[in-house]
Amino acid sequence: METGTGYTLVAENLRTGIIATENVTSAVKRSSAVWADLNRKSVIEAGDKLEIALYDERGNIVSGPFQRTVSTADIRNAFLSLQLNVGDVQPKDTILAQNYPNPFNPETWIPYQLSQSAEVSIHIHNVAGHLIRTLDLGLKPTGSYMTPATAAYWDGKNSVGERVASGIYFYTLQTADFAATRRMVILK
């Protein structure tokens, strides 16, 4: 957490829609959201799904949202523990972002994010629709792959290792249940 920054912990029971919030500061570093019923009625049951997120002072999610299913052991212990780290944001949508730099010569990075773990591949085609190269990225966990250290890398070469010609190319991010295509330009 950033020193001197205030955060809000939000936990929602997705079955009941009841939300518990708690203010957290970097000095405390530990917090809890409490559900209680003064009439001693159950407010949470085994099998309930909780969605937990940490928000900054501007209302931006800085950790999560994470979902946890409440177990009978959690009920018996009367608490559920979850560690949240600022910057550990779980994307709600799978997206394919614009490559950078664009136009490029001789290499580029292709950023994307995944809302769930998936086998990922990127197919690069020329304007005639011919497959130039496939980047098999393998099984990737949920997360954002937007920086040069994490984005897909293409060296501007075809599948036999030859540099491709200047021009327009298309790249498609493919998972089991998602596909999106964008355009990129190579200038030499």
N, CA and C of each residue as an Amber inpcrd file, in Angstrom:
protein
   564
   0.8290000  -1.1930000   0.0000000   0.0000000   0.0000000   0.0000000
   0.8650000   1.2450000   0.0000000   0.3510000   2.2950000  -0.6240000
   1.0570000   3.5680000  -0.6140000   0.8960000   4.2300000   0.7490000
   1.9790000   4.7940000   1.2730000   1.9380000   5.4540000   2.5720000
   1.0110000   6.6580000   2.5120000   0.1620000   6.7900000   3.5300000
  -0.7400000   7.9250000   3.6320000  -1.9750000   7.8260000   2.7600000
  -2.1750000   6.7120000   2.1020000  -3.3360000   6.5400000   1.2350000
  -4.4080000   5.7490000   1.9620000  -5.6460000   6.1730000   1.7760000
  -6.7730000   5.4590000   2.3560000  -7.4110000   4.5550000   1.3200000
  -7.8750000   3.4020000   1.7240000  -8.5150000   2.4400000   0.8470000
  -9.8440000   2.0240000   1.4660000 -10.7140000   1.4740000   0.6300000
 -11.9700000   0.9240000   1.1080000 -12.0530000  -0.5310000   0.6780000
 -12.2300000  -1.4110000   1.6420000 -12.4330000  -2.8290000   1.3970000
 -13.9290000  -3.0410000   1.2090000 -14.3170000  -3.6810000   0.1100000
 -15.7240000  -3.9500000  -0.1690000 -15.8910000  -5.4430000  -0.3770000
 -16.7820000  -6.0470000   0.3880000 -17.0850000  -7.4710000   0.2640000
 -18.5830000  -7.6100000   0.0510000 -18.9680000  -8.3120000  -1.0280000
 -20.3830000  -8.4990000  -1.3390000 -20.7140000  -9.9790000  -1.3480000
 -21.8010000 -10.3360000  -0.6690000 -22.3340000 -11.6850000  -0.7440000
 -23.1760000 -11.7270000  -2.0150000 -22.7230000 -12.4740000  -3.0230000
 -23.4040000 -12.4850000  -4.3140000 -24.7650000 -13.1720000  -4.2600000
 -25.0080000 -14.0090000  -3.2600000 -26.3260000 -14.6480000  -3.1060000
 -27.3520000 -13.6630000  -2.5690000 -26.9810000 -12.9160000  -1.5450000
 -27.9460000 -12.0230000  -0.8940000 -27.8620000 -10.5840000  -1.3890000
 -26.7340000 -10.2090000  -1.9770000 -26.5460000  -8.8240000  -2.4040000
 -26.1150000  -7.9010000  -1.2790000 -25.9260000  -8.4360000  -0.0790000
 -25.5150000  -7.6190000   1.0630000 -24.0380000  -7.2720000   0.9360000
 -23.7190000  -6.0030000   1.1860000 -22.3560000  -5.4980000   1.0450000
 -21.8430000  -5.0310000   2.3980000 -20.6020000  -5.4000000   2.6990000
 -19.9260000  -4.9060000   3.9010000 -18.7050000  -4.1150000   3.4350000
 -18.4670000  -2.9630000   4.0710000 -17.3130000  -2.1390000   3.7180000
 -16.5150000  -1.8080000   4.9680000 -15.2470000  -1.5250000   4.7450000
 -14.3660000  -1.1440000   5.8450000 -13.2830000  -0.2370000   5.2840000
 -12.9930000   0.8510000   5.9800000 -11.9020000   1.7330000   5.5720000
 -10.5820000   1.1480000   6.0530000  -9.5670000   1.2470000   5.1920000
  -8.2520000   0.6850000   5.4840000  -7.2210000   1.7660000   5.1930000
  -6.2200000   1.8800000   6.0560000  -5.1200000   2.8070000   5.7980000
  -3.8370000   2.0140000   5.6830000  -2.8370000   2.6310000   5.0810000
  -1.5570000   1.9460000   4.9290000  -0.9060000   1.6830000   6.2850000
  -1.2820000   2.4540000   7.3090000  -0.7160000   2.2460000   8.6440000
  -1.2610000   0.9610000   9.2720000  -2.5230000   0.6310000   8.9830000
  -3.1610000  -0.5410000   9.5820000  -2.7490000  -1.8230000   8.8710000
  -2.7870000  -1.8280000   7.5480000  -2.4150000  -2.9580000   6.6900000
  -3.2240000  -4.2190000   6.9300000  -4.1740000  -4.1820000   7.8120000
  -5.0080000  -5.3470000   8.0880000  -6.4020000  -4.8440000   8.3910000
  -7.3860000  -5.5020000   7.8340000  -8.7490000  -5.0350000   8.0450000
  -9.7040000  -6.2030000   7.9380000 -10.9430000  -5.9380000   8.3200000
 -11.9660000  -6.9670000   8.1740000 -13.2990000  -6.3080000   7.8540000
 -14.0660000  -6.9990000   7.0540000 -15.4360000  -6.5770000   6.7730000
 -16.3250000  -7.5470000   7.5380000 -17.3040000  -7.0260000   8.2490000
 -18.0870000  -7.8570000   9.1570000 -19.5490000  -7.8830000   8.7280000
 -20.1020000  -9.1020000   8.6890000 -21.5340000  -9.2700000   8.5060000
 -22.0850000  -9.7760000   9.8190000 -23.0770000  -9.0840000  10.3280000
 -23.6770000  -9.4960000  11.5970000 -25.1520000  -9.1620000  11.5860000
 -25.9180000  -9.9900000  12.2780000 -27.3440000  -9.7590000  12.4210000
 -27.6410000  -9.7520000  13.9130000 -28.1560000  -8.6330000  14.4030000
 -28.4110000  -8.5020000  15.8310000 -29.4950000  -9.4660000  16.3160000
 -30.2950000 -10.0160000  15.4050000 -31.3350000 -10.9860000  15.7740000
 -30.8130000 -12.4250000  15.7390000 -29.5050000 -12.5700000  15.5670000
 -28.8410000 -13.8680000  15.5420000 -29.3120000 -14.7610000  14.3940000
 -29.7560000 -14.1380000  13.3000000 -30.1130000 -14.9020000  12.1130000
 -28.8680000 -15.0280000  11.2470000 -28.7840000 -16.1230000  10.5130000
 -27.6340000 -16.3600000   9.6540000 -27.5950000 -15.3310000   8.5310000
 -26.4360000 -14.7340000   8.3060000 -26.2750000 -13.7550000   7.2350000
 -25.4090000 -14.3060000   6.1110000 -24.7950000 -15.4500000   6.3600000
 -23.9520000 -16.0690000   5.3460000 -24.0180000 -17.5790000   5.5190000
 -23.9800000 -18.3030000   4.4150000 -24.1000000 -19.7560000   4.4630000
 -22.9630000 -20.3990000   3.6850000 -22.6750000 -21.6380000   4.0140000
 -21.6860000 -22.3880000   3.2490000 -22.1680000 -22.4610000   1.8010000
 -21.2600000 -22.2310000   0.8750000 -21.6140000 -22.2270000  -0.5440000
 -21.8350000 -20.8380000  -1.1020000 -22.0230000 -19.8230000  -0.2200000
 -22.1800000 -18.4530000  -0.7050000 -20.8970000 -18.0070000  -1.3910000
 -21.0380000 -17.2540000  -2.4750000 -19.8770000 -16.6620000  -3.1420000
 -19.7430000 -15.2230000  -2.6760000 -18.5160000 -14.8690000  -2.2810000
 -18.2130000 -13.5030000  -1.8830000 -17.3240000 -12.8830000  -2.9460000
 -17.5900000 -11.6220000  -3.2700000 -16.7090000 -10.8810000  -4.1640000
 -16.0600000  -9.7820000  -3.3360000 -14.7190000  -9.7700000  -3.3340000
 -13.9590000  -8.8530000  -2.4880000 -13.0570000  -8.0060000  -3.3680000
 -13.0450000  -6.6960000  -3.0900000 -12.1810000  -5.7860000  -3.8470000
 -11.7060000  -4.6710000  -2.9230000 -10.5800000  -4.0790000  -3.2920000
 -10.0140000  -2.9500000  -2.5610000 -10.0140000  -1.7520000  -3.5010000
 -10.5720000  -0.6290000  -3.0370000 -10.6840000   0.5890000  -3.8400000
  -9.8120000   1.6840000  -3.2600000  -9.2480000   2.5420000  -4.1310000
  -8.4870000   3.6850000  -3.6370000  -9.4390000   4.8460000  -3.3650000
  -8.8890000   5.9800000  -2.9630000  -9.7040000   7.1450000  -2.5850000
 -10.5040000   7.7170000  -3.7560000 -10.0710000   7.4360000  -5.0070000
 -10.7690000   7.9320000  -6.1910000 -11.8280000   6.9530000  -6.6900000
 -11.9730000   5.8170000  -6.0240000 -12.9730000   4.8300000  -6.4110000
 -12.4860000   3.8240000  -7.4390000 -11.1820000   3.7810000  -7.7140000
 -10.6200000   2.8160000  -8.6610000 -10.2650000   1.5240000  -7.9480000
 -10.5340000   0.4030000  -8.5850000 -10.1410000  -0.8880000  -8.0090000
  -8.6200000  -0.9950000  -8.0740000  -8.0030000  -1.2750000  -6.9380000
  -6.5510000  -1.4410000  -6.8870000  -6.1520000  -2.8760000  -6.5250000
  -7.1220000  -3.6900000  -6.1330000  -6.8840000  -5.1040000  -5.8780000
  -8.2010000  -5.8550000  -6.0240000  -8.1980000  -6.8980000  -6.8420000
  -9.4070000  -7.6860000  -7.0470000 -10.1040000  -7.2870000  -8.3330000
 -11.3690000  -7.5440000  -8.4910000 -12.2110000  -8.2760000  -7.5350000
 -11.9060000  -9.7750000  -7.5510000 -11.9140000 -10.3630000  -6.3640000
 -11.6770000 -11.7860000  -6.2000000 -12.9620000 -12.4230000  -5.7030000
 -13.2230000 -13.6470000  -6.1280000 -14.3800000 -14.3750000  -5.6270000
 -13.9110000 -15.5480000  -4.7910000 -14.5520000 -15.7180000  -3.6640000
 -14.2740000 -16.8510000  -2.7780000 -15.5980000 -17.5000000  -2.4170000
 -15.5870000 -18.8190000  -2.3410000 -16.7690000 -19.5560000  -1.9080000
 -16.5910000 -19.9010000  -0.4390000 -17.6030000 -19.5980000   0.3580000
 -17.5530000 -19.8430000   1.8000000 -17.7140000 -21.3410000   2.0520000
 -16.8050000 -21.8990000   2.8440000 -16.8630000 -23.3310000   3.1760000
 -17.4450000 -23.5080000   4.5790000 -17.7630000 -24.7500000   4.9120000
 -18.2570000 -25.0240000   6.2650000 -17.1670000 -24.7290000   7.2930000
 -15.8940000 -24.9360000   6.9240000 -14.7930000 -24.6140000   7.8460000
 -14.7400000 -23.1130000   8.1040000 -14.9940000 -22.2940000   7.0700000
 -15.0310000 -20.8360000   7.2670000 -16.1390000 -20.4590000   8.2460000
 -17.2960000 -21.1040000   8.1240000 -18.4280000 -20.8330000   9.0340000
 -18.0440000 -21.2500000  10.4490000 -17.4530000 -22.4310000  10.5860000
 -17.0420000 -22.9340000  11.8990000 -16.0200000 -22.0000000  12.5520000
 -15.0520000 -21.5140000  11.7440000 -14.0250000 -20.6110000  12.2660000
 -14.5430000 -19.1920000  12.4710000 -15.6710000 -18.8760000  11.8590000
 -16.3000000 -17.5550000  11.9370000 -15.4820000 -16.4690000  11.2400000
 -14.6080000 -16.8670000  10.3040000 -13.9210000 -15.8710000   9.4850000
 -13.3730000 -16.5220000   8.2250000 -13.1260000 -15.6830000   7.2410000
 -12.5140000 -16.1060000   5.9820000 -11.3800000 -15.1420000   5.7270000
 -10.1930000 -15.6470000   5.5010000  -9.0190000 -14.8080000   5.3250000
  -8.6340000 -14.7320000   3.8550000  -8.3190000 -13.5370000   3.3800000
  -7.8950000 -13.3250000   2.0100000  -6.8890000 -12.1980000   1.9850000
  -5.7360000 -12.4240000   1.3690000  -4.7210000 -11.3800000   1.2670000
  -4.9300000 -10.6050000  -0.0200000  -5.0040000  -9.2840000   0.0850000
  -5.1450000  -8.4020000  -1.0690000  -3.8800000  -7.5790000  -1.2090000
  -3.3340000  -7.5280000  -2.4070000  -2.1540000  -6.7240000  -2.6770000
  -2.5020000  -5.6300000  -3.6710000  -2.1410000  -4.3990000  -3.3540000
  -2.3850000  -3.2900000  -4.2590000  -1.6600000  -3.5750000  -5.5740000
  -2.3800000  -3.4230000  -6.6710000  -1.8310000  -3.6840000  -7.9960000
  -2.2230000  -5.0410000  -8.5410000  -2.8000000  -5.8920000  -7.7140000
  -3.2330000  -7.2230000  -8.1490000  -4.6900000  -7.1250000  -8.5920000
  -4.8820000  -6.5580000  -9.7830000  -6.2260000  -6.3020000 -10.2940000
  -6.6220000  -7.4220000 -11.2480000  -7.8140000  -7.9440000 -11.0630000
  -8.3400000  -9.0090000 -11.9060000  -9.2500000  -8.3960000 -12.9690000
  -8.8660000  -8.4710000 -14.2350000  -9.6930000  -7.8810000 -15.2940000
 -11.0640000  -8.5410000 -15.3740000 -12.0810000  -7.7240000 -15.6420000
 -13.4330000  -8.2510000 -15.8190000 -13.6500000  -8.7420000 -17.2410000
 -12.8770000  -8.2040000 -18.1920000 -13.0470000  -8.5530000 -19.5980000
 -11.7300000  -9.0100000 -20.1960000 -11.8260000  -9.9010000 -21.1840000
 -10.6670000 -10.2570000 -21.9890000 -10.6120000  -9.2550000 -23.1330000
  -9.4440000  -8.6610000 -23.3480000  -9.3070000  -7.6840000 -24.4280000
  -7.9820000  -7.8830000 -25.1540000  -7.9560000  -7.4160000 -26.3860000
  -6.7430000  -7.3400000 -27.1800000  -6.4900000  -5.8600000 -27.4050000
  -5.3420000  -5.3710000 -26.9760000  -5.0170000  -3.9480000 -27.1080000
  -4.1800000  -3.7180000 -28.3750000  -3.9510000  -2.4410000 -28.6760000
  -3.1580000  -2.0810000 -29.8530000  -1.6870000  -2.3620000 -29.5980000
  -1.0370000  -2.9510000 -30.6050000   0.3960000  -3.2150000 -30.4780000
   1.1720000  -1.9070000 -30.3550000   2.3760000  -1.9860000 -29.8250000
   3.2290000  -0.7970000 -29.7260000   4.6780000  -1.2010000 -29.9240000
   5.4820000  -0.3930000 -30.5390000   5.0310000   0.7910000 -31.2820000
   4.2540000   0.3710000 -32.5300000   3.4990000   1.2840000 -33.0690000
   2.7440000   1.0400000 -34.2870000   2.6480000   2.3510000 -35.0470000
   3.2550000   2.4880000 -36.2050000   4.0160000   1.4980000 -36.9550000
   5.3120000   1.1140000 -36.2380000   5.8920000  -0.0160000 -36.6710000
   7.1030000  -0.5070000 -36.0110000   8.1120000  -1.0320000 -37.0170000
   9.3440000  -1.1520000 -36.5710000  10.4330000  -1.7540000 -37.3230000
  11.5860000  -1.9840000 -36.3450000  12.0300000  -3.1360000 -36.0940000
  11.6430000  -4.4240000 -36.6600000  10.7970000  -5.2620000 -35.7090000
  10.5030000  -4.7840000 -34.4910000   9.8090000  -5.6140000 -33.5030000
   8.6800000  -4.8340000 -32.8540000   7.7300000  -5.5940000 -32.2510000
   6.5820000  -4.9720000 -31.6010000   6.0970000  -5.8430000 -30.4490000
   5.3250000  -5.2390000 -29.5580000   4.7210000  -5.9390000 -28.4310000
   3.2110000  -5.8690000 -28.5890000   2.5440000  -6.9610000 -28.2530000
   1.0930000  -7.0660000 -28.4060000   0.4840000  -7.2560000 -27.0190000
  -0.1080000  -6.1860000 -26.4560000  -0.6810000  -6.2780000 -25.1060000
  -2.0980000  -6.8540000 -25.1130000  -2.4410000  -7.5140000 -24.0190000
  -3.7780000  -8.1020000 -23.8700000  -4.0480000  -8.3210000 -22.3890000
  -5.2960000  -8.6130000 -22.0660000  -5.6410000  -9.0100000 -20.7030000
  -6.6470000 -10.1440000 -20.7660000  -6.6240000 -10.9920000 -19.7340000
  -7.4970000 -12.1570000 -19.6680000  -8.3670000 -12.0940000 -18.4250000
  -9.6610000 -12.3130000 -18.5980000 -10.5730000 -12.3290000 -17.4550000
 -10.6060000 -13.7010000 -16.7860000 -10.0290000 -14.6980000 -17.4500000
  -9.9000000 -16.0330000 -16.8650000  -8.7040000 -16.7250000 -17.4950000
  -8.1710000 -17.7130000 -16.8190000  -7.0360000 -18.4660000 -17.3550000
  -7.4190000 -19.0990000 -18.6800000  -6.4670000 -19.1050000 -19.6180000
  -6.7760000 -19.6580000 -20.9410000  -5.5040000 -20.0110000 -21.6940000
  -5.6280000 -20.9540000 -22.6290000  -4.5880000 -21.2210000 -23.6150000
  -4.6580000 -20.0740000 -24.6130000  -3.5340000 -19.4050000 -24.8490000
  -3.5300000 -18.2040000 -25.6750000  -2.6080000 -18.3860000 -26.8720000
  -3.0980000 -17.9600000 -28.0280000  -2.2480000 -17.8990000 -29.2160000
  -2.5770000 -16.6180000 -29.9760000  -1.5840000 -16.1280000 -30.7020000
  -1.7620000 -14.9450000 -31.5450000  -1.3740000 -15.3390000 -32.9590000
  -2.3010000 -15.1000000 -33.8840000  -2.0890000 -15.4310000 -35.2900000
  -1.8730000 -14.1300000 -36.0530000  -0.8150000 -14.0850000 -36.8580000
  -0.4910000 -12.8900000 -37.6320000  -0.6970000 -13.2060000 -39.1140000
  -1.5250000 -12.3790000 -39.7720000  -1.8680000 -12.5650000 -41.1840000
  -1.4650000 -11.3320000 -41.9840000  -1.1860000 -11.5310000 -43.2670000
  -0.9670000 -10.3840000 -44.1460000  -2.3130000  -9.9080000 -44.6820000
  -2.3100000  -8.8440000 -45.5130000  -3.5780000  -8.2810000 -45.9980000
  -4.3250000  -9.2470000 -46.9120000  -3.6330000 -10.2220000 -47.4970000
  -4.2900000 -11.2170000 -48.3460000  -4.9350000 -12.3250000 -47.5140000
  -4.7120000 -12.2900000 -46.1830000  -5.2980000 -13.2910000 -45.3020000
  -4.4440000 -14.5150000 -45.0770000  -3.2250000 -14.5260000 -45.6210000
  -2.3280000 -15.6680000 -45.4270000  -1.6950000 -15.6150000 -44.0400000
  -1.6510000 -16.7680000 -43.3830000  -1.0340000 -16.8630000 -42.0620000
   0.4720000 -16.6890000 -42.1980000   1.0190000 -15.7120000 -41.4850000
   2.4460000 -15.4010000 -41.5340000   3.1830000 -16.0610000 -40.3740000
   2.5490000 -16.0110000 -39.1950000   3.2230000 -16.5200000 -37.9920000
   2.1750000 -16.7830000 -36.9140000   2.4140000 -17.7920000 -36.0970000
   1.5870000 -18.0670000 -34.9260000   2.4750000 -17.9830000 -33.6980000
   2.0460000 -17.2010000 -32.7310000   2.7390000 -17.1120000 -31.4440000
   1.9250000 -17.9210000 -30.4380000   2.3920000 -19.1060000 -30.0890000
   1.7110000 -19.9220000 -29.0820000   2.2260000 -19.4950000 -27.7200000
   1.3700000 -18.8540000 -26.9300000   1.7730000 -18.3270000 -25.6320000
   1.5160000 -19.3070000 -24.5000000   0.7540000 -20.3800000 -24.7680000
   0.4920000 -21.3930000 -23.7550000  -0.6040000 -20.9750000 -22.7870000
  -0.6770000 -21.6890000 -21.6750000  -1.6760000 -21.4090000 -20.6440000
  -1.2480000 -20.1790000 -19.8580000  -2.0840000 -19.1630000 -19.8620000
  -1.8070000 -17.9160000 -19.1470000  -2.8690000 -17.7090000 -18.0740000
  -2.4610000 -17.3270000 -16.8710000  -3.4460000 -17.0600000 -15.8170000
  -4.1710000 -15.7340000 -16.0390000  -5.2750000 -15.5730000 -15.3550000
  -6.0230000 -14.3200000 -15.3730000  -5.0720000 -13.1760000 -15.0600000
  -5.1910000 -12.0700000 -15.7970000  -4.3380000 -10.9240000 -15.5170000
  -4.1550000 -10.0300000 -16.7200000  -3.3700000  -8.9800000 -16.5170000
  -3.0620000  -8.0140000 -17.5630000  -1.6480000  -8.2510000 -18.0670000
  -1.5140000  -8.2800000 -19.3660000  -0.2280000  -8.4850000 -20.0270000
   0.0040000  -7.2700000 -20.9240000   0.2540000  -6.1280000 -20.3060000
   0.2680000  -4.8520000 -21.0170000   1.6430000  -4.2050000 -21.1240000
   2.6260000  -4.6870000 -20.4080000   3.9550000  -4.0720000 -20.4200000
   4.8830000  -4.8640000 -21.3320000   5.9980000  -4.2750000 -21.7650000
   6.9400000  -5.0400000 -22.5920000   7.4180000  -6.3310000 -21.9190000
   7.4610000  -6.3570000 -20.6130000   7.9050000  -7.5600000 -19.9030000
   6.8630000  -8.6770000 -19.9420000   5.5710000  -8.3300000 -20.1520000
   4.5140000  -9.3450000 -20.0880000   3.7420000  -9.5170000 -21.3920000
   3.7140000  -8.5070000 -22.2560000   2.9590000  -8.5800000 -23.5110000
   3.5870000  -9.6110000 -24.4470000   2.8130000 -10.0440000 -25.4370000
   3.3550000 -10.9550000 -26.4660000   4.3500000 -10.1720000 -27.3150000
   5.4180000 -10.8360000 -27.7180000   6.4780000 -10.1970000 -28.4970000
   6.5190000 -10.8100000 -29.8850000   6.5950000  -9.9470000 -30.9130000
   6.7890000 -10.4260000 -32.2800000   8.0100000  -9.7420000 -32.8590000
   8.9280000 -10.5360000 -33.3900000  10.1870000 -10.0220000 -33.9270000
  10.1010000  -9.5840000 -35.3900000   8.9000000  -9.5630000 -35.9610000
   8.7290000  -9.1360000 -37.3410000   9.1500000 -10.1730000 -38.3600000
   9.2500000 -11.4430000 -37.9290000   9.6670000 -12.5120000 -38.8350000
   8.5150000 -13.4850000 -39.0720000   8.5620000 -14.1630000 -40.2150000
   7.5420000 -15.1640000 -40.5160000   7.8950000 -16.4850000 -39.8320000
   7.1500000 -17.5330000 -40.1400000   7.3320000 -18.8140000 -39.4450000
   8.6390000 -19.5260000 -39.7940000   9.3160000 -19.0960000 -40.8820000
  10.6110000 -19.7080000 -41.2150000  11.7830000 -18.7990000 -40.8760000
  11.5070000 -17.7020000 -40.1660000  12.5750000 -16.8390000 -39.6750000
  12.9960000 -15.7100000 -40.5920000  12.2410000 -15.4580000 -41.6600000
  12.5680000 -14.3600000 -42.5700000  11.8140000 -13.1040000 -42.1620000
  12.4840000 -11.9580000 -42.3040000  11.8060000 -10.6830000 -42.0150000
  10.6820000 -10.4720000 -43.0150000   9.5360000 -10.0190000 -42.5340000
   8.4050000  -9.7640000 -43.4300000   8.5520000  -8.3890000 -44.0690000
   7.8730000  -8.1900000 -45.1720000   7.9440000  -6.9350000 -45.9140000
   7.1610000  -5.8330000 -45.2030000   7.4680000  -4.5950000 -45.5380000
   6.6940000  -3.4620000 -45.0370000   5.2490000  -3.6200000 -45.4760000
   4.3300000  -3.1420000 -44.6540000   2.9270000  -3.2190000 -45.0320000
   2.0170000  -3.3610000 -43.8380000   0.7760000  -3.6620000 -44.1360000
  -0.2620000  -3.8270000 -43.1210000  -0.3980000  -5.3100000 -42.7960000
  -0.5060000  -5.6040000 -41.5010000  -0.6970000  -6.9730000 -41.0290000
  -1.8190000  -6.9510000 -39.9900000  -2.4170000  -8.1050000 -39.7800000
  -3.4800000  -8.2450000 -38.7890000  -3.0610000  -9.2940000 -37.7690000
  -3.3580000  -9.0340000 -36.5050000  -3.0550000 -10.0110000 -35.4590000
  -4.3370000 -10.3430000 -34.7160000  -4.5120000 -11.6230000 -34.4220000
  -5.7200000 -12.1170000 -33.7640000  -5.3300000 -12.8270000 -32.4830000
  -5.9140000 -12.3930000 -31.3650000  -5.7580000 -13.0940000 -30.0910000
  -6.8320000 -14.1620000 -30.0380000  -6.4370000 -15.4020000 -29.7680000
  -7.3720000 -16.5190000 -29.7720000  -7.2810000 -17.2880000 -28.4590000
  -8.4380000 -17.4630000 -27.7820000  -8.5540000 -18.3690000 -26.6430000
  -9.7270000 -19.2870000 -26.9550000 -10.0690000 -20.1790000 -26.0440000
 -11.1770000 -21.1120000 -26.2910000 -12.5010000 -20.3860000 -26.5050000
 -12.7080000 -19.2540000 -25.8280000 -13.9960000 -18.5650000 -25.9490000
 -13.8740000 -17.0810000 -26.2920000 -12.7530000 -16.6860000 -26.8920000
 -12.5630000 -15.2760000 -27.2520000 -11.6600000 -15.1880000 -28.4790000
 -11.9970000 -14.2490000 -29.3570000 -11.1300000 -13.9250000 -30.4970000
 -11.3320000 -12.4530000 -30.8270000 -10.2420000 -11.7590000 -31.0680000
 -10.3120000 -10.3590000 -31.4680000  -9.1330000 -10.0890000 -32.3940000
  -9.3420000  -9.1910000 -33.3580000  -8.3150000  -8.8850000 -34.3530000
  -8.0700000  -7.3890000 -34.3970000  -6.8120000  -7.0160000 -34.5680000
  -6.4000000  -5.6150000 -34.7540000  -5.4080000  -5.5130000 -35.8940000
  -5.1960000  -4.3000000 -36.3340000  -4.3040000  -4.0150000 -37.4480000
  -3.0040000  -3.4040000 -36.9640000  -1.9040000  -3.7420000 -37.6210000
  -0.6050000  -3.1350000 -37.3100000   0.1470000  -2.8750000 -38.6240000
   1.1320000  -1.9890000 -38.5470000   1.8820000  -1.5740000 -39.7390000
   3.3710000  -1.7210000 -39.4860000   4.0550000  -2.3370000 -40.4650000
   5.5140000  -2.4090000 -40.4340000   6.0300000  -1.4100000 -41.4640000
   6.9280000  -0.5240000 -41.0320000   7.5730000   0.4380000 -41.9300000
   9.0730000   0.2100000 -41.8680000   9.6970000   0.0600000 -43.0350000
  11.1440000  -0.1440000 -43.0630000  11.8210000   1.0200000 -43.7400000
